Amino acid sequence: MGGTVKYLLDETKIPRDWYNIVADLPQPPPPALHPGTLQPLGPDDLAPIFPMELILQEVSAERTIAIPEPVREIYRQWRPSPLIRARRLEAALDTPARIYFKYEGVSAAGSHKLNTAIAQAFYNKQAGIKRLSTETGAGQWGSSLAYAGAMFGLEVRVFMVRASYNQKPYRKAMMETWGATCVASPSNETASGRAVLAEHPDTNGSLGIAISEAVEIAAQNADTNYALGSVLNHVLLHQTIIGQEAILQFELADDYPDIVIGCTGGGSNFAGLVFPFLGAQLRGGRKVRAIACEPAACPTLTRGQFAYDFGDTGHLTPLVKMHTLGSAFIPPGFHAGGLRYHGMAPLVSLVQELGLIESRAFNQTPCFEAGVQFARSEGIVPAPEANHAIRAVIDEALRCKAEGTARTIAFNLSGHGHFDMQAYLDYFAGKLEDRGYDDAALQAALADLPKVAA
């Protein structure tokens, strides 16, 4: 039991369909609302910024949606991604737990984000779109969309959260190598960016602000659409290829996880691994504990309200029901830039409300401590975002040691940290601060949530 499963799946076993958890949930998700009328959105409301195929996926209740062959063809460059038994980490922890990680850092862009970037670029190209605008936090999504744009001949413009833009110049270089344009957000290129700069000229920015800028550009140009790297249903759908592969790989290993873990910012890599396992559970299969791990400085699932809110700071997006800290909330600067989002995917939020998952918040210093221990055991330097998941994995493995229980733990190593080495240098130099958020600012942001009738 528990043999190392690396590339035991060949490319012919890449799933042919994405999995949609909506089909198996005990209740349908609340609808997205028009920001002006507060009425449920129709497909035409989203048509100015998304191609119709993605809109239909966004509202679909079908259990499976076929992956187009041109998308699967590009997936073959790195999929199936390896499921690896972390034996050296197990030995270092002296734990009876069996620890596996699904390693998404093998993609060209170095993270799981490419799974949806390729799909979104394909559908936009098919619809005749010439350009895509988007936001990025840590730069993994911006890098992925830049690569996908190169694959399908689309221009890409990326608004990168200023804190990460300053911390991670090589991510910008990576995007530009693939032909994309990268701009620090908030910027002077958009009305929403200029409004933020007028009030907060020294701001670190946030994903909510960057989303406003990207949506504004798409809405104003008929040949341009918006692409989102997390949060929305169709994005989470595309990521479920991760968990579907993992289920097949666990069959080959003659094992099955008791606990599945992922870091959460918008929710895409967590959902990608966890939703197929939850779906199997909901259909009568084996129960798993699912743990979502987030930063204590931006504690969306652990401190946010489950309420309708805007997905962006400039209030250009529809209202979705999700765990939110308020669209005006700007978290402090910390190195896990991909987790600095005020909201959580509506579907991840809903499964927490249904009691199907649990969530934990961690400060960044113990997360980097966990990431370094993992790197020294397994040889892979994790992205700062993934360190949150590794922190929870180590905690659970040590609990198994204390209890003398041999549980199987699986987590998604969503990407490598090769462009995040300044964060590790800061950690080794003792410069990382476990900065808390401004509670008064959080309460003010929550008090300003849109008023939506039950």
C-alpha positions as CSV (number, residue, x, y, z in Angstrom):
1,M,0.0,0.0,0.0
2,G,1.1,3.5,-0.7
3,G,3.7,3.0,-3.4
4,T,5.2,6.1,-4.9
5,V,3.0,7.2,-7.8
6,K,4.8,9.5,-10.1
7,Y,4.0,9.1,-13.8
8,L,2.1,5.9,-13.6
9,L,-0.7,7.5,-15.6
10,D,0.2,8.0,-19.2
11,E,-1.2,10.8,-21.4
12,T,-4.0,8.6,-22.6
13,K,-5.5,8.6,-19.1
14,I,-5.8,12.4,-19.0
15,P,-9.5,12.9,-18.1
16,R,-11.8,13.7,-21.0
17,D,-14.2,15.7,-19.0
18,W,-14.1,18.3,-16.2
19,Y,-16.2,17.5,-13.1
20,N,-18.9,19.9,-11.9
21,I,-19.7,19.5,-8.2
22,V,-23.0,21.5,-8.6
23,A,-24.6,18.3,-9.9
24,D,-24.0,16.5,-6.6
25,L,-24.6,19.2,-4.0
26,P,-27.7,18.9,-1.8
27,Q,-28.8,22.4,-2.8
28,P,-28.1,24.6,-5.8
29,P,-25.7,27.6,-5.4
30,P,-27.3,31.0,-5.0
31,P,-27.4,32.9,-8.3
32,A,-25.1,35.7,-9.2
33,L,-26.9,39.1,-9.2
34,H,-26.8,42.0,-11.6
35,P,-25.0,44.9,-9.8
36,G,-27.7,47.4,-10.9
37,T,-31.0,45.6,-10.6
38,L,-30.0,43.0,-8.0
39,Q,-31.8,40.4,-10.1
40,P,-30.3,37.0,-11.1
41,L,-27.9,37.4,-14.0
42,G,-28.8,36.1,-17.5
43,P,-26.2,35.0,-20.1
44,D,-26.5,38.2,-22.0
45,D,-25.4,40.2,-18.9
46,L,-22.0,38.4,-19.0
47,A,-21.6,38.5,-22.8
48,P,-19.6,41.8,-22.9
49,I,-16.7,40.2,-21.0
50,F,-16.9,36.4,-21.4
51,P,-17.4,34.0,-24.4
52,M,-20.8,32.2,-24.4
53,E,-19.2,28.7,-23.9
54,L,-17.7,29.9,-20.5
55,I,-20.9,31.6,-19.5
56,L,-22.8,28.3,-20.1
57,Q,-20.2,26.5,-18.0
58,E,-20.6,29.1,-15.3
59,V,-24.3,28.3,-14.8
60,S,-24.2,24.6,-15.7
61,A,-25.6,21.9,-13.4
62,E,-24.3,19.0,-15.6
63,R,-22.0,16.6,-13.8
64,T,-19.4,16.5,-16.6
65,I,-18.4,18.9,-19.3
66,A,-16.2,17.6,-22.2
67,I,-12.7,18.9,-22.5
68,P,-12.1,20.1,-26.1
69,E,-9.4,18.1,-27.8
70,P,-7.2,21.2,-28.6
71,V,-7.1,21.8,-24.9
72,R,-6.3,18.2,-24.0
73,E,-3.6,18.3,-26.7
74,I,-1.8,21.2,-24.8
75,Y,-2.5,19.5,-21.5
76,R,-0.4,16.6,-22.7
77,Q,2.7,18.8,-22.4
78,W,2.6,18.3,-18.6
79,R,-0.4,16.2,-17.7
80,P,-1.0,13.9,-16.0
81,S,0.9,15.7,-13.2
82,P,2.7,13.4,-10.7
83,L,1.2,12.3,-7.4
84,I,4.3,11.8,-5.2
85,R,4.6,10.0,-1.9
86,A,6.6,12.3,0.5
87,R,8.5,9.5,2.2
88,R,11.4,11.7,3.3
89,L,9.0,14.2,4.9
90,E,7.3,11.3,6.6
91,A,10.6,10.1,8.0
92,A,11.7,13.6,9.1
93,L,8.4,13.9,11.0
94,D,8.6,10.4,12.3
95,T,4.9,10.0,11.6
96,P,2.9,7.0,10.8
97,A,0.9,9.1,8.3
98,R,1.2,8.5,4.6
99,I,1.7,11.9,2.9
100,Y,1.1,12.4,-0.9
101,F,1.3,15.6,-2.9
102,K,-0.1,16.3,-6.4
103,Y,2.6,18.4,-8.0
104,E,1.3,21.1,-10.3
105,G,4.6,22.9,-10.6
106,V,5.5,20.7,-13.6
107,S,3.4,22.9,-15.9
108,A,5.2,25.4,-18.3
109,A,4.1,28.3,-16.1
110,G,5.0,26.4,-12.9
111,S,1.6,26.2,-11.3
112,H,-1.9,24.8,-11.6
113,K,-3.2,28.0,-13.1
114,L,-2.4,26.8,-16.6
115,N,-5.2,24.2,-16.4
116,T,-7.8,27.0,-16.8
117,A,-5.7,29.5,-18.7
118,I,-5.5,27.1,-21.7
119,A,-9.2,26.4,-21.6
120,Q,-10.2,30.1,-21.3
121,A,-7.8,31.1,-24.1
122,F,-9.2,28.4,-26.4
123,Y,-12.9,29.4,-25.9
124,N,-12.0,33.1,-26.4
125,K,-10.1,32.4,-29.6
126,Q,-13.0,30.3,-30.8
127,A,-15.3,33.2,-30.2
128,G,-13.2,35.6,-32.3
129,I,-11.7,37.6,-29.4
130,K,-8.4,39.3,-30.1
131,R,-7.2,40.3,-26.6
132,L,-7.6,39.3,-23.0
133,S,-7.3,41.4,-19.9
134,T,-6.7,40.0,-16.4
135,E,-5.4,40.6,-12.9
136,T,-2.7,38.6,-11.1
137,G,-1.6,38.4,-7.5
138,A,1.6,36.5,-7.1
139,G,2.0,36.3,-10.9
140,Q,1.3,32.7,-11.4
141,W,-2.1,33.4,-13.1
142,G,-0.7,36.2,-15.2
143,S,2.2,34.0,-16.3
144,S,-0.2,31.2,-17.2
145,L,-2.5,33.4,-19.2
146,A,0.5,34.9,-21.0
147,Y,1.5,31.4,-22.0
148,A,-2.0,30.5,-23.1
149,G,-2.3,33.6,-25.1
150,A,0.9,32.7,-26.9
151,M,-0.5,29.2,-27.7
152,F,-3.7,30.7,-29.3
153,G,-2.4,34.0,-30.7
154,L,-4.1,36.3,-28.3
155,E,-2.8,39.6,-26.8
156,V,-2.8,39.6,-23.0
157,R,-2.7,42.5,-20.7
158,V,-2.1,41.8,-17.0
159,F,-2.7,44.1,-14.0
160,M,-0.4,42.8,-11.3
161,V,-1.1,43.7,-7.6
162,R,1.6,46.3,-6.8
163,A,3.0,44.5,-3.8
164,S,3.8,41.4,-5.9
165,Y,4.9,43.5,-8.9
166,N,7.6,45.1,-6.7
167,Q,8.5,41.8,-4.9
168,K,8.6,39.5,-8.0
169,P,10.1,41.2,-11.1
170,Y,10.9,37.9,-12.7
171,R,7.2,37.0,-12.9
172,K,6.8,40.2,-15.0
173,A,9.8,39.1,-17.2
174,M,8.2,35.7,-17.6
175,M,4.9,37.3,-18.8
176,E,6.7,39.6,-21.2
177,T,8.8,36.7,-22.6
178,W,5.5,35.0,-23.7
179,G,4.3,38.3,-25.2
180,A,2.0,39.7,-22.5
181,T,2.1,43.3,-21.1
182,C,2.3,43.6,-17.3
183,V,1.2,46.7,-15.4
184,A,1.4,47.5,-11.7
185,S,-2.0,47.9,-10.1
186,P,-3.5,50.2,-9.2
187,S,-2.4,52.1,-12.4
188,N,-3.2,55.3,-14.1
189,E,-4.6,53.4,-17.1
190,T,-8.1,53.0,-15.8
191,A,-10.6,55.1,-14.0
192,S,-10.9,52.6,-11.2
193,G,-7.1,52.6,-10.8
194,R,-6.8,56.4,-10.8
195,A,-9.6,56.6,-8.1
196,V,-7.7,54.3,-5.8
197,L,-4.4,56.1,-6.3
198,A,-6.1,59.5,-5.6
199,E,-7.2,58.3,-2.2
200,H,-4.3,55.9,-1.4
201,P,-1.2,56.9,-3.4
202,D,1.1,54.5,-1.5
203,T,-1.2,51.5,-1.6
204,N,0.1,48.0,-2.0
205,G,-2.9,47.2,-4.2
206,S,-5.2,44.2,-4.0
207,L,-6.7,41.6,-6.2
208,G,-10.0,43.4,-5.9
209,I,-8.5,46.6,-7.3
210,A,-6.7,44.7,-10.1
211,I,-9.9,42.9,-11.1
212,S,-11.7,46.3,-11.4
213,E,-9.0,47.5,-13.8
214,A,-9.0,44.4,-15.9
215,V,-12.8,44.3,-16.1
216,E,-12.9,48.0,-17.1
217,I,-10.6,47.4,-20.0
218,A,-12.6,44.4,-21.2
219,A,-16.0,46.2,-20.9
220,Q,-14.8,49.2,-22.9
221,N,-13.3,47.2,-25.9
222,A,-15.4,44.9,-28.1
223,D,-12.4,42.9,-29.2
224,T,-11.3,42.3,-25.6
225,N,-12.6,39.8,-23.0
226,Y,-11.8,39.4,-19.3
227,A,-10.2,36.2,-18.0
228,L,-10.2,35.3,-14.3
229,G,-7.8,32.9,-12.6
230,S,-9.9,31.8,-9.7
231,V,-13.3,32.3,-7.9
232,L,-15.8,31.7,-10.6
233,N,-17.5,28.3,-11.2
234,H,-16.0,27.7,-14.7
235,V,-12.5,28.3,-13.4
236,L,-12.9,25.8,-10.6
237,L,-14.4,23.4,-13.1
238,H,-11.3,23.4,-15.2
239,Q,-9.1,22.7,-12.2
240,T,-10.9,19.5,-11.4
241,I,-8.7,17.6,-13.7
242,I,-6.2,17.6,-10.8
243,G,-8.5,15.7,-8.4
244,Q,-9.7,13.3,-11.1
245,E,-6.2,12.3,-12.0
246,A,-5.4,11.9,-8.2
247,I,-8.3,9.5,-7.7
248,L,-6.9,7.3,-10.6
249,Q,-3.4,7.5,-9.2
250,F,-4.5,6.6,-5.7
251,E,-6.2,3.5,-7.2
252,L,-2.8,2.5,-8.7
253,A,-1.2,3.1,-5.3
254,D,-3.8,1.0,-3.6
255,D,-4.5,3.8,-1.2
256,Y,-7.1,6.6,-0.6
257,P,-6.8,9.9,1.3
258,D,-8.4,10.3,4.7
259,I,-7.6,14.0,4.6
260,V,-7.3,16.3,1.5
261,I,-5.7,19.8,1.9
262,G,-5.1,22.9,-0.2
263,C,-4.3,26.5,0.2
264,T,-7.1,29.0,-0.6
265,G,-7.0,32.5,-2.0
266,G,-9.8,32.5,-4.5
267,G,-10.3,28.7,-4.2
268,S,-9.2,27.2,-7.6
269,N,-6.4,24.9,-6.6
270,F,-8.2,23.8,-3.5
271,A,-11.3,23.0,-5.5
272,G,-9.3,21.4,-8.2
273,L,-8.0,18.7,-5.9
274,V,-10.9,18.5,-3.4
275,F,-14.1,18.7,-5.4
276,P,-13.7,15.3,-7.2
277,F,-13.2,13.6,-3.8
278,L,-16.2,15.4,-2.3
279,G,-18.2,14.5,-5.3
280,A,-17.4,10.8,-4.8
281,Q,-18.3,11.2,-1.1
282,L,-21.6,12.9,-2.0
283,R,-22.5,10.0,-4.4
284,G,-22.0,7.5,-1.5
285,G,-18.3,7.0,-1.6
286,R,-15.7,7.2,1.1
287,K,-15.8,10.3,3.4
288,V,-12.8,12.6,3.5
289,R,-11.8,15.5,5.7
290,A,-11.1,18.5,3.5
291,I,-9.1,21.4,5.0
292,A,-8.8,24.8,3.3
293,C,-5.8,26.8,4.4
294,E,-5.6,30.6,4.2
295,P,-3.4,33.5,5.5
296,A,-4.3,35.0,8.9
297,A,-3.7,38.4,7.3
298,C,-6.6,37.8,4.8
299,P,-8.9,35.3,6.7
300,T,-11.8,35.1,4.2
301,L,-13.2,31.7,5.2
302,T,-12.4,31.9,8.9
303,R,-13.5,35.5,9.5
304,G,-15.5,36.6,6.5
305,Q,-19.3,36.7,6.2
306,F,-21.2,34.5,3.9
307,A,-23.0,37.3,2.0
308,Y,-23.5,38.8,-1.4
309,D,-20.6,41.1,-2.4
310,F,-18.8,42.5,-5.4
311,G,-15.9,40.5,-6.7
312,D,-13.9,43.7,-7.2
313,T,-13.1,47.0,-5.4
314,G,-14.6,49.2,-8.1
315,H,-18.0,47.5,-8.1
316,L,-17.9,46.6,-11.8
317,T,-18.6,42.9,-11.3
318,P,-21.8,41.0,-10.5
319,L,-22.6,40.3,-6.9
320,V,-21.9,36.7,-5.8
321,K,-22.7,35.0,-2.5
322,M,-19.4,34.1,-0.9
323,H,-17.4,34.3,2.2
324,T,-16.1,37.9,2.0
325,L,-14.1,40.4,4.1
326,G,-15.8,43.2,2.1
327,S,-14.8,44.5,-1.3
328,A,-13.2,47.6,0.2
329,F,-10.9,45.5,2.4
330,I,-7.2,45.7,1.4
331,P,-5.0,43.2,3.2
332,P,-1.5,44.1,4.4
333,G,1.4,43.2,2.1
334,F,2.7,39.6,2.6
335,H,4.6,37.2,0.5
336,A,1.7,34.8,-0.5
337,G,0.4,37.4,-3.0
338,G,-2.0,34.8,-4.6
339,L,-3.9,34.6,-1.4
340,R,-4.6,38.4,-0.9
341,Y,-8.2,38.4,-2.1
342,H,-11.2,39.7,-0.1
343,G,-13.6,36.9,-1.2
344,M,-13.7,33.2,-1.7
345,A,-15.1,31.2,-4.6
346,P,-18.9,30.9,-4.2
347,L,-18.7,27.1,-4.5
348,V,-16.0,26.8,-1.9
349,S,-17.9,29.1,0.4
350,L,-21.1,27.0,-0.1
351,V,-19.4,23.7,0.6
352,Q,-18.1,25.2,3.9
353,E,-21.6,26.4,4.8
354,L,-22.8,22.8,4.1
355,G,-20.3,21.5,6.5
356,L,-18.3,19.6,3.8
357,I,-15.0,21.3,4.5
358,E,-13.2,23.0,7.3
359,S,-10.8,26.0,7.2
360,R,-7.8,27.2,9.1
361,A,-5.8,30.5,9.0
362,F,-2.0,30.6,9.4
363,N,0.6,33.4,9.9
364,Q,3.3,33.5,7.2
365,T,6.3,32.7,9.4
366,P,5.2,29.2,10.4
367,C,4.1,28.6,6.8
368,F,7.6,29.4,5.5
369,E,9.1,27.2,8.3
370,A,6.9,24.3,6.9
371,G,7.9,25.1,3.3
372,V,11.6,25.0,4.2
373,Q,11.2,21.7,6.0
374,F,9.4,20.3,3.0
375,A,12.1,21.6,0.6
376,R,14.9,20.1,2.7
377,S,13.0,16.7,2.7
378,E,11.5,16.5,-0.8
379,G,13.8,18.8,-2.8
380,I,11.0,21.1,-4.2
381,V,10.9,24.7,-3.1
382,P,7.1,25.5,-2.8
383,A,5.4,28.7,-3.7
384,P,4.6,30.8,-0.6
385,E,0.9,30.1,-1.2
386,A,1.4,26.3,-1.1
387,N,3.3,26.7,2.2
388,H,0.0,27.3,3.9
389,A,-1.2,23.8,2.8
390,I,2.1,22.3,3.9
391,R,1.8,23.8,7.3
392,A,-1.5,22.1,7.8
393,V,-0.1,18.8,6.4
394,I,2.7,18.8,8.9
395,D,0.3,19.6,11.7
396,E,-2.0,16.8,10.8
397,A,1.0,14.4,10.4
398,L,2.3,15.3,13.8
399,R,-1.2,14.7,15.2
400,C,-1.2,11.2,13.7
401,K,2.2,10.7,15.4
402,A,0.7,11.8,18.8
403,E,-2.3,9.6,18.3
404,G,-0.5,6.7,16.8
405,T,-2.9,6.7,13.8
406,A,-1.8,5.9,10.2
407,R,-4.0,8.3,8.2
408,T,-3.4,9.1,4.5
409,I,-3.0,12.8,3.8
410,A,-3.0,14.3,0.3
411,F,-2.4,17.9,-0.6
412,N,-2.1,20.0,-3.7
413,L,1.4,21.5,-4.2
414,S,0.0,24.2,-6.5
415,G,3.3,25.5,-7.8
416,H,7.0,26.0,-7.3
417,G,8.6,29.0,-5.6
418,H,11.4,29.6,-8.1
419,F,10.3,33.2,-8.7
420,D,9.7,33.7,-5.0
421,M,13.2,33.4,-3.6
422,Q,13.3,36.9,-2.2
423,A,10.6,35.7,0.2
424,Y,12.8,32.9,1.3
425,L,15.8,35.3,1.7
426,D,13.6,37.5,3.9
427,Y,12.6,34.5,5.9
428,F,16.2,33.4,6.5
429,A,17.2,36.9,7.3
430,G,14.4,37.2,9.9
431,K,12.7,40.0,8.0
432,L,9.3,38.3,7.6
433,E,6.6,39.9,9.7
434,D,3.4,38.2,10.8
435,R,1.4,41.3,10.0
436,G,-2.2,41.5,11.2
437,Y,-5.0,43.1,9.3
438,D,-6.6,46.3,10.5
439,D,-9.7,45.1,12.3
440,A,-11.4,48.5,12.2
441,A,-10.9,48.5,8.4
442,L,-12.3,45.0,8.2
443,Q,-15.4,45.9,10.2
444,A,-15.9,49.0,8.1
445,A,-15.7,46.9,4.9
446,L,-18.2,44.4,6.3
447,A,-20.5,47.1,7.3
448,D,-20.5,48.4,3.7
449,L,-21.6,45.1,2.2
450,P,-24.4,45.5,-0.4
451,K,-27.9,45.3,1.0
452,V,-29.5,42.3,-0.7
453,A,-32.9,40.9,0.3
454,A,-32.8,37.3,1.6
